[in-house]
Amino acid sequence: MKILLSNDDGYRAPGLTTLAEALAPLFKITVVAPENNCSGASNSLSLYRPLQVVEHAGGNGAYAVYCVRGTPADSVHLAVNGMLDCKPDMVVAGINHGPNLGDDILYSGTVAAAIEGRFLGLPAIAVSLAGTRHYQSAAGVVIRILNHLRARPLPQDTILNINVPDLPFEQLRGLRATRLGRRHQSRPIIAETAEAGVWRSYRIGPPGDGADVGPGTDFYAVGEAAVSVTPLQIDMTRHRSVDSIADWLGGIRG
């Protein structure tokens, strides 16, 4: 299996390096990832400038690492759409530094890298660690999922969003199929000291706490020390509302 690895924390991030070194003895891997941290970049593509790429040797030459001056979606788009000599069989994005639960997936560059792979016809998974310590645990989970995929492949349109508790592997309490939970509204923006001139300075505030976090959600599984595995879909159409919107549009005159 030929696996493309990417992320949003940058090509030198510890989660990506840990995952690459864990997978390299078992699969043919290629790393194509952003030069810098692109957390929160979502699905953005750099449409109005050339994308510069430089190649490095990873894992003492065991695999190639391509550093892209662009976003996570840029990285996957280049890799799958002609930059590499051989097209990968699937995309694995991560291991992200911190969780991607519920609404987080709308902003996550790691999840966006997986979605871009799916846009381009490949099955994809995004994996995040709900912390910053036990990247090896998340890598172990990915290995088990990939080995299972060999025996029981998932449909080509599959995207899995995986969140791993930040615990030693032996303390994880299994894998659970989950749905996305939901957070409360983000906390207020943070005003910073303004320099002389016309510009004022702000930072985006922290994400909100969990709101919909009950049994069956990704929040709940991770809170119980279980690995959350959430299937995602790209089609954002609210299908049950199409007929009611058609009726509403019928009332417009002129």
Secondary structure as GFF3:
##gff-version 3
##sequence-region A 1 254
A	DSSP	beta_strand	2	6	.	.	.	ID=ss1
A	DSSP	alpha_helix	14	23	.	.	.	ID=ss2
A	DSSP	beta_strand	28	34	.	.	.	ID=ss3
A	DSSP	beta_strand	53	58	.	.	.	ID=ss4
A	DSSP	beta_strand	63	68	.	.	.	ID=ss5
A	DSSP	alpha_helix	72	78	.	.	.	ID=ss6
A	DSSP	pi_helix	79	83	.	.	.	ID=ss7
A	DSSP	beta_strand	90	97	.	.	.	ID=ss8
A	DSSP	three_ten_helix	102	106	.	.	.	ID=ss9
A	DSSP	alpha_helix	109	119	.	.	.	ID=ss10
A	DSSP	beta_strand	124	130	.	.	.	ID=ss11
A	DSSP	alpha_helix	135	151	.	.	.	ID=ss12
A	DSSP	beta_strand	159	165	.	.	.	ID=ss13
A	DSSP	three_ten_helix	169	171	.	.	.	ID=ss14
A	DSSP	beta_strand	175	177	.	.	.	ID=ss15
A	DSSP	beta_strand	182	183	.	.	.	ID=ss16
A	DSSP	beta_strand	190	192	.	.	.	ID=ss17
A	DSSP	beta_strand	201	203	.	.	.	ID=ss18
A	DSSP	beta_strand	210	212	.	.	.	ID=ss19
A	DSSP	alpha_helix	218	223	.	.	.	ID=ss20
A	DSSP	beta_strand	227	232	.	.	.	ID=ss21
A	DSSP	three_ten_helix	239	241	.	.	.	ID=ss22
A	DSSP	alpha_helix	242	249	.	.	.	ID=ss23
###
